[in-house]
Amino acid sequence: MSKKTIGIMVGSLRRDSYSKKVAKFIGEQLEDRYTLLYLDIAPLVMYNQDLDNEENLPQEWRRFREEVKSIDAILFVTPEYNRSIPPVLKNALDIASRPTTDNAWNEKPGAIVSVTPGSIGGFGASNHLRQSAACLNIHMMQVPEAYIGGITASVDDDGVSNQSLKDFLSRYADAFSSWVERF
């Protein structure tokens, strides 16, 4: 029996983003159990329905939709921008949800980790992402929740450095794995 494929989507495009470091660490906890596919959202031009036809469809949209269809579950790791999700993440959600009759997200189990230098831990981003996910029929893991505040003190150039955070993220990866196996 082949391994399930977990898609990991990072909501930050910054080269040294905290979200990427957290996503990499969680991926390392899951890589023995699953095939991992890090979904690249950087090349996706903003969604415009005028382009969403066979004549004009951007090749990157086609690639991205097929990748999302190929995964069995999705893990979102995102920063918080102005108490919401980054536009690039919302754009990716919209692109893979079209056409609505072929929503690539439909019925996939998912989870969210929000990351921020602030103290609230990205609650706003997580909450807004959950709202969009519900509309897209992504089955989000409810607990444990992962709002990681003060991230700058928990990472260094090599990735996640704080042992307490490593322990939490390892437990979170285990909970996500259990969630995925329910589907």
Backbone bond lengths (Angstrom), bond angles and torsions (degrees), N, CA, C in turn:
res aa  C-N    CA-C-N  psi(-1)  N-CA   C-N-CA  omega(-1)  CA-C   N-CA-C  phi
1 M - - - 1.449 - - 1.526 108.74 -
2 S 1.311 116.92 133.31 1.460 120.62 -177.33 1.528 110.74 -79.53
3 K 1.312 114.39 155.06 1.456 120.84 178.08 1.524 110.05 -69.88
4 K 1.322 115.59 147.65 1.460 119.86 171.12 1.525 108.48 -69.87
5 T 1.322 115.10 155.67 1.466 120.73 178.69 1.519 109.54 -107.30
6 I 1.325 114.93 125.70 1.457 121.91 176.77 1.523 108.27 -101.90
7 G 1.312 116.45 124.23 1.454 121.03 171.83 1.518 109.03 -86.79
8 I 1.312 116.14 135.40 1.464 120.75 176.20 1.517 107.13 -119.49
9 M 1.331 115.10 120.59 1.455 120.36 -178.14 1.525 109.41 -118.67
10 V 1.318 115.20 123.08 1.452 122.08 179.22 1.525 107.95 -100.62
11 G 1.316 116.25 128.42 1.461 121.67 -176.91 1.518 114.53 -83.95
12 S 1.316 117.55 12.10 1.462 121.42 179.71 1.517 109.46 -122.95
13 L 1.313 115.83 139.25 1.469 120.67 177.57 1.525 112.34 -97.11
14 R 1.319 117.33 -9.80 1.467 120.75 -177.15 1.521 110.72 -62.25
15 R 1.305 117.55 133.19 1.463 123.64 -175.72 1.535 112.29 -52.86
16 D 1.313 117.60 -46.80 1.465 121.54 -177.65 1.528 111.83 -105.70
17 S 1.306 116.82 38.17 1.467 119.64 -174.56 1.527 111.73 -66.21
18 Y 1.315 114.16 148.01 1.458 120.83 176.23 1.526 110.23 -64.12
19 S 1.318 116.19 -37.75 1.463 120.50 179.68 1.529 110.95 -61.10
20 K 1.326 117.22 -41.19 1.469 120.14 178.63 1.521 111.30 -63.45
21 K 1.312 116.90 -38.68 1.469 120.48 179.45 1.527 110.66 -65.78
22 V 1.317 116.70 -42.03 1.459 120.92 177.74 1.532 110.33 -66.52
23 A 1.333 117.02 -43.83 1.473 120.89 178.87 1.520 110.87 -60.46
24 K 1.308 117.47 -42.32 1.470 121.63 179.12 1.522 110.06 -61.69
25 F 1.324 117.50 -44.30 1.462 120.32 -179.97 1.530 110.95 -62.67
26 I 1.324 117.18 -46.86 1.466 119.89 179.14 1.531 109.87 -62.63
27 G 1.336 116.48 -41.65 1.459 119.99 177.57 1.520 111.78 -57.09
28 E 1.317 116.93 -39.80 1.469 120.44 178.49 1.524 111.58 -63.47
29 Q 1.338 117.03 -29.71 1.468 120.71 177.72 1.527 111.86 -75.00
30 L 1.323 116.43 -23.21 1.469 121.38 -175.59 1.524 114.11 -101.69
31 E 1.327 118.04 -15.67 1.467 120.96 -168.65 1.523 114.41 -64.55
32 D 1.302 119.79 -23.10 1.472 120.51 176.72 1.519 112.05 -77.47
33 R 1.318 117.11 -22.25 1.468 121.49 -176.32 1.519 113.51 -98.78
34 Y 1.346 116.41 -25.62 1.458 120.75 -171.72 1.525 111.17 -137.52
35 T 1.307 114.62 160.50 1.458 120.91 165.73 1.522 105.41 -84.30
36 L 1.319 116.88 132.12 1.465 120.70 -178.64 1.515 110.54 -106.50
37 L 1.313 115.70 139.59 1.461 122.16 175.19 1.523 107.72 -129.83
38 Y 1.326 115.54 108.77 1.461 120.20 176.68 1.528 107.03 -80.77
39 L 1.315 116.25 115.02 1.457 122.21 -175.71 1.530 109.94 -82.34
40 D 1.319 116.62 120.19 1.461 121.90 -178.40 1.520 109.44 -89.08
41 I 1.339 115.50 113.22 1.465 119.57 -178.71 1.529 112.26 -102.27
42 A 1.318 117.59 -3.95 1.469 121.15 -177.84 1.530 113.67 -59.01
43 P 1.347 119.69 -41.42 1.469 118.65 -175.79 1.532 115.42 -80.13
44 L 1.316 118.32 -0.90 1.463 120.50 -175.35 1.530 111.17 -76.46
45 V 1.328 116.90 114.78 1.462 119.75 174.42 1.526 108.44 -69.32
46 M 1.323 116.53 155.83 1.461 120.77 -177.32 1.531 110.72 -57.77
47 Y 1.338 113.50 140.07 1.455 118.78 -179.06 1.523 110.49 -62.22
48 N 1.329 115.04 133.17 1.455 123.32 176.62 1.525 105.56 -145.00
49 Q 1.291 117.25 116.60 1.459 121.30 -175.44 1.529 112.31 -58.76
50 D 1.327 117.70 -25.19 1.466 120.15 177.25 1.527 112.23 -62.37
51 L 1.318 116.88 -24.83 1.473 121.14 179.41 1.526 112.99 -90.41
52 D 1.316 116.30 -10.03 1.464 120.43 -171.83 1.528 112.21 -87.56
53 N 1.341 114.25 66.15 1.459 121.62 175.19 1.528 107.30 -152.45
54 E 1.302 117.36 164.32 1.468 120.77 -175.35 1.526 113.16 -60.33
55 E 1.303 116.74 -28.38 1.459 120.30 -178.42 1.529 112.58 -73.69
56 N 1.327 117.07 -35.71 1.465 121.28 -172.67 1.526 114.92 -116.38
57 L 1.317 118.16 -3.50 1.460 121.91 -171.40 1.532 111.91 -57.42
58 P 1.342 117.90 120.07 1.455 119.94 176.98 1.537 110.69 -61.41
59 Q 1.296 116.30 136.24 1.460 121.70 -178.68 1.524 111.53 -57.49
60 E 1.326 117.53 -36.70 1.469 120.65 179.33 1.533 111.88 -65.38
61 W 1.318 117.94 -32.65 1.462 119.77 175.07 1.521 109.76 -65.12
62 R 1.315 116.29 -44.79 1.466 120.75 -179.77 1.533 109.91 -60.25
63 R 1.342 116.41 -47.62 1.468 121.64 179.13 1.517 110.38 -58.16
64 F 1.331 116.25 -47.81 1.453 120.79 -176.52 1.533 111.40 -64.49
65 R 1.307 117.64 -43.99 1.467 120.59 178.89 1.525 111.15 -59.73
66 E 1.318 116.93 -42.05 1.472 120.57 179.30 1.526 111.06 -66.51
67 E 1.328 116.92 -39.25 1.468 119.38 177.31 1.523 110.84 -63.03
68 V 1.322 117.40 -45.07 1.466 119.98 179.50 1.522 110.31 -62.88
69 K 1.317 117.55 -40.51 1.471 119.82 177.69 1.524 111.69 -62.30
70 S 1.332 117.00 -30.29 1.466 120.80 -175.11 1.527 113.72 -79.31
71 I 1.320 118.35 -15.68 1.463 119.78 -177.79 1.519 111.00 -86.75
72 D 1.322 114.82 156.74 1.463 121.03 178.56 1.525 112.42 -97.74
73 A 1.325 116.91 -20.82 1.468 122.18 -178.91 1.521 107.98 -157.52
74 I 1.344 115.36 164.57 1.465 120.02 -176.80 1.527 110.74 -135.16
75 L 1.320 114.77 133.29 1.455 121.68 172.97 1.523 107.80 -114.66
76 F 1.321 116.24 121.41 1.458 122.31 176.84 1.526 108.94 -99.48
77 V 1.316 116.54 130.89 1.465 121.32 172.05 1.517 105.50 -125.40
78 T 1.330 115.64 116.36 1.459 118.51 -169.92 1.522 113.38 -138.82
79 P 1.313 115.74 145.08 1.459 118.88 168.31 1.525 109.14 -78.78
80 E 1.311 114.79 173.00 1.449 119.98 174.74 1.522 108.39 -108.93
81 Y 1.329 115.97 128.46 1.462 121.93 175.48 1.520 107.85 -115.57
82 N 1.314 117.10 113.98 1.465 121.70 176.74 1.526 112.27 51.62
83 R 1.321 115.93 45.53 1.464 125.00 179.32 1.522 113.99 64.14
84 S 1.321 116.80 27.53 1.455 121.45 178.74 1.531 108.65 -149.08
85 I 1.327 115.54 -171.75 1.459 120.17 178.36 1.521 110.09 -87.99
86 P 1.309 117.19 154.84 1.464 120.36 176.82 1.532 110.80 -63.43
87 P 1.322 117.62 146.39 1.469 120.97 179.99 1.527 113.02 -56.92
88 V 1.322 117.60 -35.03 1.466 120.28 -178.72 1.529 111.07 -64.23
89 L 1.323 117.54 -33.56 1.461 120.93 177.58 1.525 110.95 -71.96
90 K 1.316 116.68 -44.28 1.475 119.87 178.05 1.524 110.36 -61.73
91 N 1.317 116.50 -39.63 1.456 121.22 178.18 1.537 110.83 -59.95
92 A 1.326 116.38 -44.16 1.466 120.50 179.33 1.530 111.01 -63.21
93 L 1.321 116.65 -41.70 1.465 119.73 177.10 1.523 110.38 -58.95
94 D 1.328 116.54 -45.31 1.463 121.18 -177.85 1.527 111.62 -65.73
95 I 1.308 117.27 -43.78 1.470 120.50 -178.25 1.525 111.37 -60.44
96 A 1.330 116.97 -45.49 1.469 119.18 -177.37 1.524 113.09 -77.85
97 S 1.323 117.01 -9.41 1.463 119.42 178.96 1.525 112.59 -90.09
98 R 1.320 116.86 -3.89 1.459 121.49 -176.62 1.515 111.50 -107.45
99 P 1.289 119.69 151.37 1.464 124.44 -13.46 1.528 109.42 -64.30
100 T 1.299 116.86 156.33 1.461 120.36 -174.92 1.521 112.18 -60.44
101 T 1.306 117.49 -22.77 1.467 120.84 177.10 1.525 111.94 -77.74
102 D 1.341 117.60 -7.39 1.460 122.32 -178.88 1.527 110.45 -137.60
103 N 1.330 116.33 46.36 1.458 123.57 -178.91 1.538 109.61 -60.89
104 A 1.317 117.42 112.33 1.467 121.86 -177.19 1.530 112.94 -67.89
105 W 1.324 118.19 -19.16 1.465 122.27 -179.51 1.525 112.69 -83.75
106 N 1.305 117.70 -15.51 1.455 123.04 -169.72 1.529 113.05 -51.73
107 E 1.333 115.41 126.48 1.465 124.77 172.56 1.522 114.97 70.97
108 K 1.311 119.14 12.19 1.467 120.35 -179.92 1.530 109.80 -86.75
109 P 1.325 117.45 137.71 1.454 119.14 171.36 1.524 109.50 -72.92
110 G 1.322 116.38 146.67 1.457 120.02 -178.65 1.511 112.57 -147.40
111 A 1.320 114.92 170.83 1.459 122.20 176.60 1.520 108.35 -152.79
112 I 1.332 114.99 159.71 1.465 121.39 -176.70 1.524 109.91 -129.69
113 V 1.315 114.94 134.68 1.458 122.06 167.83 1.527 105.57 -121.60
114 S 1.324 116.61 122.98 1.465 119.58 176.74 1.527 108.94 -109.42
115 V 1.319 114.17 142.21 1.463 122.22 -170.58 1.529 108.93 -132.07
116 T 1.331 116.95 135.07 1.457 119.97 178.15 1.524 111.12 -156.98
117 P 1.316 116.80 150.03 1.462 119.12 172.73 1.530 112.10 -68.71
118 G 1.319 117.64 -22.73 1.460 122.00 -178.66 1.516 112.84 -74.06
119 S 1.317 115.63 178.91 1.467 120.46 -174.47 1.525 114.36 -89.82
120 I 1.323 118.50 -15.40 1.470 120.05 -177.29 1.526 111.32 -78.94
121 G 1.300 117.84 -17.14 1.456 121.14 173.55 1.509 115.23 79.27
122 G 1.303 118.31 16.84 1.455 119.71 177.60 1.514 114.22 79.70
123 F 1.330 116.95 25.90 1.467 120.35 179.85 1.522 111.81 -56.65
124 G 1.332 117.49 -41.63 1.465 121.03 -178.90 1.518 111.75 -61.99
125 A 1.321 116.99 -43.55 1.469 120.66 178.78 1.516 110.51 -63.24
126 S 1.302 116.17 -46.42 1.465 120.01 -179.41 1.523 111.03 -61.24
127 N 1.317 116.60 -44.00 1.457 121.36 -179.51 1.535 111.36 -63.22
128 H 1.315 117.41 -44.21 1.470 120.00 179.02 1.524 111.61 -67.36
129 L 1.307 116.75 -38.02 1.467 119.51 177.51 1.525 110.76 -65.13
130 R 1.319 116.97 -38.56 1.473 120.16 176.64 1.527 111.33 -62.11
131 Q 1.333 117.28 -37.86 1.468 120.29 178.60 1.524 110.47 -62.46
132 S 1.316 117.44 -47.41 1.467 120.39 179.07 1.521 110.61 -65.41
133 A 1.320 116.81 -41.17 1.468 120.57 -178.66 1.523 111.66 -61.71
134 A 1.324 117.19 -37.87 1.464 120.21 178.75 1.521 110.31 -62.09
135 C 1.314 116.92 -41.68 1.461 121.62 178.93 1.536 111.24 -65.43
136 L 1.327 116.40 -30.47 1.474 121.33 -177.69 1.523 112.39 -90.52
137 N 1.322 117.00 0.92 1.464 124.00 179.11 1.531 112.45 65.20
138 I 1.345 115.70 35.70 1.459 121.18 170.12 1.524 106.06 -86.71
139 H 1.309 117.07 129.10 1.462 121.78 -178.32 1.536 109.10 -88.32
140 M 1.325 115.95 94.41 1.459 121.45 -174.86 1.523 112.31 -78.88
141 M 1.311 114.35 135.09 1.459 121.18 172.03 1.525 107.40 -63.44
142 Q 1.308 116.57 130.81 1.464 120.43 -176.94 1.528 112.72 -88.24
143 V 1.325 116.91 -40.33 1.458 121.65 178.96 1.518 109.49 -139.19
144 P 1.301 117.94 145.38 1.446 126.09 -0.58 1.521 111.16 -75.39
145 E 1.306 115.77 156.24 1.454 121.13 174.14 1.524 108.22 -93.88
146 A 1.323 116.72 152.79 1.462 120.68 -178.21 1.516 110.11 -130.50
147 Y 1.324 115.53 95.65 1.459 123.06 174.86 1.524 105.97 -112.93
148 I 1.310 116.99 105.43 1.453 120.16 -173.63 1.518 109.83 -103.91
149 G 1.308 115.72 102.32 1.452 122.02 177.52 1.517 110.68 -94.39
150 G 1.318 116.08 164.32 1.458 120.85 178.94 1.521 113.49 58.92
151 I 1.319 116.43 35.20 1.458 121.34 -172.79 1.522 113.27 -61.30
152 T 1.315 117.99 -28.29 1.471 119.69 -176.50 1.527 112.37 -61.19
153 A 1.326 117.81 -26.35 1.463 121.33 178.62 1.523 112.82 -84.78
154 S 1.333 117.13 -5.00 1.470 120.84 -174.36 1.513 114.58 -113.51
155 V 1.333 117.26 -0.02 1.466 121.22 179.05 1.524 109.55 -131.28
156 D 1.320 114.19 158.01 1.461 120.30 172.56 1.524 107.87 -137.71
157 D 1.313 117.06 -167.32 1.464 120.09 -177.67 1.522 113.00 -59.62
158 D 1.331 117.34 -26.35 1.460 121.54 -177.51 1.522 114.23 -91.02
159 G 1.331 117.68 -6.81 1.461 120.10 179.23 1.521 111.69 128.37
160 V 1.331 115.98 -148.28 1.462 121.44 179.53 1.528 107.86 -70.86
161 S 1.316 116.48 125.08 1.465 120.64 -175.34 1.526 113.39 -115.34
162 N 1.309 118.54 -20.54 1.457 123.02 -176.84 1.527 109.96 -80.42
163 Q 1.342 117.01 121.57 1.466 120.62 -175.78 1.520 112.64 -63.75
164 S 1.311 117.40 -37.18 1.461 120.51 178.45 1.530 110.76 -61.93
165 L 1.329 116.74 -42.95 1.464 120.41 177.28 1.523 110.76 -66.88
166 K 1.316 117.76 -40.68 1.473 120.58 176.82 1.526 110.32 -57.67
167 D 1.319 116.55 -44.73 1.467 120.31 179.99 1.524 110.82 -62.58
168 F 1.339 116.17 -44.70 1.467 120.09 178.69 1.529 111.07 -61.73
169 L 1.325 117.22 -46.71 1.466 120.56 -178.32 1.523 111.95 -65.86
170 S 1.318 117.60 -31.92 1.469 120.31 175.32 1.525 110.61 -65.79
171 R 1.328 116.47 -43.88 1.472 119.73 176.48 1.528 110.64 -64.47
172 Y 1.327 116.28 -38.55 1.464 120.60 178.52 1.530 110.39 -63.19
173 A 1.318 117.39 -43.08 1.467 121.48 177.96 1.526 110.26 -60.66
174 D 1.324 117.45 -40.05 1.467 120.65 177.69 1.523 111.12 -64.68
175 A 1.328 116.97 -42.12 1.469 120.78 178.55 1.528 110.29 -64.34
176 F 1.328 116.78 -41.39 1.462 120.64 178.12 1.520 110.17 -63.37
177 S 1.310 117.27 -42.42 1.461 120.97 178.00 1.541 110.63 -59.18
178 S 1.324 116.91 -44.55 1.463 120.01 176.86 1.521 111.15 -61.35
179 W 1.318 116.49 -39.67 1.461 121.03 178.58 1.534 110.83 -62.95
180 V 1.308 116.43 -46.64 1.472 121.47 -179.83 1.529 110.09 -60.09
181 E 1.310 117.22 -40.83 1.463 120.46 -177.03 1.528 113.41 -69.62
182 R 1.308 116.90 -13.51 1.472 119.86 176.04 1.526 111.56 -74.05
183 F 1.336 117.37 -14.69 1.466 121.48 -175.11 1.506 111.14 -105.36
